[in-house]
């Protein structure tokens, strides 16, 4: 399971800097979510010929693909819209309640036992979250729409990782990849209707040309790399392991936002990030979930 684990770790670096092209497009004054949605849909230009060649497979599994595509699309769209609307660190940290959701969902749907090691892992991750986000009053609660989007995205991500694991033998990874990008752009536009978004306007051709580099970077690098690597690892690893490995995104997001967007990064953030990295490291000592399920059945 080394290659899938490495893929997820690399994807964490890509996810942790996703806010950069999103903020660049938002700050360019292009007029609402339409240009960003266009960036999300650019991968379809590459995928469409292959999708047409596989139309029988897509039609045969249309309901499974629609379910997984809509779920992943909603998750990524919520996360992206949250990054645009709110503090990068807050959205990322609220998203990383994911280990709680994914561990519980894996127990319910996959029968994966919750071991002591996994409890320690989840405890470290939540401890890091509370150190960075908390103020001594207990569990951090969202105060802005964008933060609620980050929290809901984390729950949906845990659910989507369970879905990927269950459907790995039924649906090809390309088909799921194709379905996700078919849903992502339209779902992102719909989420922009939630109150609190910037006003809409139709972007001019000149403004699109000016930001063509960021659109291409979002559509042809950030999104394919982040989603492709995560789906590759997510379909081969148990959801709890995926969630904890992806926690490295917290460190990348906090550091990059502090350096480039001048968001706070002090002692509290350093201690919290260290706890989350420890959570990721402790996951490597967890026993194989497949072996645990086998032992439970015996």
C-alpha positions as CSV (number, residue, x, y, z in Angstrom):
1,X,0.0,0.0,0.0
2,X,3.0,2.3,-0.3
3,X,2.2,3.8,-3.7
4,X,-1.4,4.7,-2.7
5,X,-0.2,6.3,0.5
6,X,2.4,8.3,-1.4
7,X,-0.3,9.4,-3.8
8,X,-2.5,10.7,-1.0
9,X,0.4,12.5,0.7
10,X,1.3,14.3,-2.6
11,X,-2.3,15.2,-3.1
12,X,-2.3,16.8,0.3
13,X,0.3,19.3,-0.9
14,X,-1.8,20.1,-3.9
15,X,-5.0,20.4,-1.8
16,X,-3.2,22.7,0.7
17,X,-2.4,25.2,-2.1
18,X,-5.7,25.0,-3.9
19,X,-6.8,28.3,-2.3
20,X,-4.1,30.1,-4.4
21,X,-5.7,29.9,-7.9
22,X,-9.2,30.2,-6.3
23,X,-8.3,33.5,-4.6
24,X,-6.4,34.8,-7.6
25,X,-9.5,34.3,-9.8
26,X,-11.7,35.8,-7.1
27,X,-9.6,38.8,-6.6
28,X,-9.3,39.4,-10.4
29,X,-12.8,40.8,-10.4
30,X,-14.1,38.4,-13.0
31,X,-17.6,38.5,-11.6
32,X,-18.8,35.7,-9.5
33,X,-18.3,31.9,-9.8
34,X,-18.6,31.5,-13.6
35,X,-14.8,31.8,-14.4
36,X,-13.9,29.4,-11.5
37,X,-16.6,27.0,-12.7
38,X,-15.0,27.2,-16.2
39,X,-11.6,26.3,-14.6
40,X,-13.2,23.3,-12.9
41,X,-14.7,22.1,-16.2
42,X,-11.6,22.4,-18.3
43,X,-10.5,18.8,-17.6
44,X,-13.6,17.7,-19.5
45,X,-11.9,18.9,-22.7
46,X,-9.3,16.3,-22.3
47,X,-11.6,13.6,-20.8
48,X,-14.5,13.9,-23.3
49,X,-13.0,11.9,-26.2
50,X,-12.1,9.1,-23.8
51,X,-15.6,9.3,-22.2
52,X,-17.3,9.0,-25.6
53,X,-15.2,6.0,-26.3
54,X,-16.4,4.5,-23.0
55,X,-20.0,5.5,-23.4
56,X,-21.3,2.0,-22.9
57,X,-19.5,1.7,-19.5
58,X,-20.8,5.1,-18.5
59,X,-24.4,4.3,-19.4
60,X,-24.2,0.8,-17.7
61,X,-23.2,2.3,-14.4
62,X,-25.0,5.7,-14.8
63,X,-26.7,5.7,-11.4
64,X,-23.6,4.6,-9.4
65,X,-21.6,7.2,-11.3
66,X,-24.2,9.9,-10.8
67,X,-24.2,9.2,-7.1
68,X,-20.4,9.3,-6.7
69,X,-19.9,12.2,-9.1
70,X,-22.5,14.3,-7.4
71,X,-21.2,13.5,-3.9
72,X,-17.6,14.2,-4.8
73,X,-18.5,17.3,-6.8
74,X,-20.5,18.7,-3.9
75,X,-17.7,18.0,-1.5
76,X,-15.0,19.8,-3.7
77,X,-17.4,22.6,-4.6
78,X,-18.2,23.3,-0.9
79,X,-14.6,23.2,0.1
80,X,-13.6,25.6,-2.8
81,X,-16.4,28.0,-2.1
82,X,-15.5,28.0,1.5
83,X,-11.9,28.9,0.7
84,X,-13.1,31.8,-1.4
85,X,-15.4,33.2,1.3
86,X,-13.6,32.6,4.6
87,X,-10.2,32.4,6.3
88,X,-8.2,29.6,4.6
89,X,-6.9,28.1,7.9
90,X,-10.4,28.0,9.4
91,X,-12.0,26.3,6.4
92,X,-9.2,23.7,6.2
93,X,-9.2,23.0,9.9
94,X,-13.0,22.5,10.0
95,X,-12.7,20.2,7.0
96,X,-10.4,18.1,9.1
97,X,-13.0,16.8,11.3
98,X,-13.0,14.3,8.5
99,X,-11.1,11.6,10.5
100,X,-14.1,11.5,12.9
101,X,-16.6,11.1,10.1
102,X,-14.6,8.6,8.0
103,X,-13.7,6.4,11.0
104,X,-17.4,6.2,12.0
105,X,-18.6,5.7,8.5
106,X,-16.0,3.0,7.8
107,X,-17.2,1.2,10.9
108,X,-20.9,1.4,9.8
109,X,-20.5,0.6,6.1
110,X,-17.3,-1.4,5.9
111,X,-17.2,-3.1,9.2
112,X,-13.8,-1.7,10.0
113,X,-13.0,-2.0,13.7
114,X,-12.1,1.1,15.6
115,X,-8.7,0.2,17.2
116,X,-6.8,1.9,20.0
117,X,-4.3,3.2,17.4
118,X,-7.1,4.8,15.4
119,X,-8.5,6.4,18.5
120,X,-5.1,7.9,19.2
121,X,-4.8,9.1,15.6
122,X,-8.2,10.7,15.7
123,X,-7.5,12.2,19.1
124,X,-4.2,13.8,17.9
125,X,-5.9,15.2,14.9
126,X,-8.8,16.7,16.8
127,X,-6.3,18.0,19.4
128,X,-4.5,19.8,16.7
129,X,-7.8,21.2,15.4
130,X,-8.7,22.5,18.9
131,X,-5.3,24.0,19.6
132,X,-5.4,26.0,16.3
133,X,-9.1,26.9,16.1
134,X,-10.3,26.7,19.7
135,X,-10.4,29.4,22.3
136,X,-10.8,27.3,25.4
137,X,-14.5,26.9,25.0
138,X,-14.5,23.3,23.6
139,X,-15.3,22.1,20.1
140,X,-14.8,24.9,17.5
141,X,-18.0,26.0,15.9
142,X,-18.3,27.8,12.5
143,X,-19.3,31.5,12.6
144,X,-19.4,32.2,8.8
145,X,-21.1,30.6,5.8
146,X,-17.7,29.6,4.3
147,X,-16.7,27.9,7.5
148,X,-19.9,25.9,7.6
149,X,-19.2,24.9,4.0
150,X,-15.8,23.6,5.1
151,X,-17.3,21.6,8.0
152,X,-20.0,20.0,5.7
153,X,-17.4,19.3,3.0
154,X,-15.4,17.3,5.6
155,X,-18.3,15.1,6.4
156,X,-19.1,14.6,2.7
157,X,-15.5,13.8,2.0
158,X,-15.5,11.0,4.6
159,X,-18.7,9.6,3.1
160,X,-17.2,9.8,-0.4
161,X,-14.1,7.9,0.6
162,X,-16.3,5.2,1.9
163,X,-18.2,5.2,-1.4
164,X,-14.9,5.0,-3.4
165,X,-13.8,2.0,-1.3
166,X,-17.1,0.2,-1.8
167,X,-17.3,0.9,-5.5
168,X,-13.7,0.2,-6.4
169,X,-14.5,-3.2,-7.8
170,X,-17.7,-2.0,-9.6
171,X,-16.8,1.2,-11.4
172,X,-13.5,2.1,-13.1
173,X,-11.5,5.0,-11.8
174,X,-11.7,6.8,-15.1
175,X,-15.5,6.7,-15.0
176,X,-15.6,8.2,-11.5
177,X,-13.1,10.8,-12.5
178,X,-15.2,11.7,-15.5
179,X,-18.4,11.9,-13.5
180,X,-16.9,14.1,-10.9
181,X,-15.8,16.8,-13.4
182,X,-19.2,16.6,-15.1
183,X,-20.9,17.6,-11.9
184,X,-18.2,19.9,-10.3
185,X,-18.7,23.1,-12.3
186,X,-22.5,23.2,-12.2
187,X,-22.6,22.3,-8.5
188,X,-20.1,25.1,-7.8
189,X,-22.3,27.6,-9.6
190,X,-25.3,26.5,-7.6
191,X,-23.4,26.9,-4.3
192,X,-22.6,30.5,-5.2
193,X,-26.3,31.2,-4.9
194,X,-26.0,30.7,-1.1
195,X,-26.3,34.2,0.5
196,X,-23.0,36.0,1.1
197,X,-21.3,35.4,-2.2
198,X,-19.8,38.3,-4.3
199,X,-22.2,39.8,-6.8
200,X,-22.5,38.1,-10.2
201,X,-21.6,39.6,-13.6
202,X,-20.7,38.2,-17.0
203,X,-16.9,38.3,-17.3
204,X,-15.5,40.0,-20.4
205,X,-13.3,38.3,-22.9
206,X,-10.4,40.6,-22.0
207,X,-10.7,39.7,-18.3
208,X,-10.7,35.9,-19.1
209,X,-7.7,36.3,-21.3
210,X,-5.9,38.2,-18.6
211,X,-6.5,35.3,-16.1
212,X,-6.1,32.5,-18.6
213,X,-2.9,31.3,-16.9
214,X,-4.7,30.9,-13.6
215,X,-7.7,29.2,-15.2
216,X,-5.4,26.8,-17.0
217,X,-3.4,26.1,-13.8
218,X,-6.7,25.4,-11.9
219,X,-8.2,23.2,-14.6
220,X,-5.2,21.3,-15.9
221,X,-3.0,21.0,-12.8
222,X,-4.5,21.7,-9.4
223,X,-7.9,19.9,-9.9
224,X,-6.7,16.8,-11.9
225,X,-3.7,16.3,-9.6
226,X,-5.6,16.7,-6.4
227,X,-8.6,14.7,-7.3
228,X,-6.8,12.0,-9.4
229,X,-4.2,11.2,-6.7
230,X,-6.7,11.2,-3.9
231,X,-9.1,8.9,-5.9
232,X,-6.2,6.6,-6.7
233,X,-5.3,6.3,-3.0
234,X,-8.8,6.5,-1.7
235,X,-10.0,3.5,-3.7
236,X,-7.1,1.4,-2.4
237,X,-6.9,2.5,1.3
238,X,-9.4,2.5,4.1
239,X,-11.1,5.9,4.7
240,X,-9.5,6.5,8.1
241,X,-6.0,6.2,6.6
242,X,-6.8,8.4,3.7
243,X,-8.3,11.1,6.0
244,X,-5.3,11.1,8.3
245,X,-2.7,11.2,5.5
246,X,-4.5,14.1,3.9
247,X,-4.2,15.9,7.3
248,X,-0.8,17.1,6.0
249,X,-2.8,19.5,3.9
250,X,-3.5,21.4,7.2
251,X,0.2,22.2,7.6
252,X,0.6,23.1,3.9
253,X,-2.5,25.3,4.0
254,X,-1.5,27.1,7.2
255,X,2.0,27.8,6.1
256,X,1.2,28.9,2.5
257,X,-1.7,31.1,3.8
258,X,0.6,32.7,6.4
259,X,3.4,33.3,3.8
260,X,1.3,34.4,0.8
261,X,-2.0,35.8,2.3
262,X,-0.5,37.0,5.6
263,X,-3.0,34.9,7.7
264,X,-2.0,34.3,11.4
265,X,0.6,31.6,12.0
266,X,1.9,31.7,15.6
267,X,2.6,29.4,18.4
268,X,-0.9,28.1,18.5
269,X,-0.8,27.2,14.8
270,X,2.6,25.6,15.1
271,X,1.5,23.3,18.0
272,X,-1.7,22.4,16.3
273,X,0.1,21.6,13.1
274,X,2.6,19.4,15.0
275,X,-0.3,17.4,16.5
276,X,-1.9,16.9,13.1
277,X,1.4,15.7,11.6
278,X,1.8,13.3,14.6
279,X,-1.7,12.0,13.8
280,X,-0.6,11.3,10.2
281,X,2.6,9.6,11.5
282,X,0.7,7.4,14.0
283,X,-1.5,6.1,11.2
284,X,1.4,4.2,9.7
285,X,1.5,2.0,12.8
286,X,-2.1,1.0,12.5
287,X,-2.8,-2.6,11.5
288,X,-4.3,-3.3,8.1
289,X,-8.0,-2.7,8.1
290,X,-8.5,-5.8,5.9
291,X,-6.8,-7.9,8.4
292,X,-8.9,-6.4,11.2
293,X,-12.2,-7.1,9.3
294,X,-11.0,-10.7,8.7
295,X,-10.2,-11.2,12.3
296,X,-13.6,-9.8,13.4
297,X,-15.4,-12.2,11.1
298,X,-13.4,-15.1,12.5
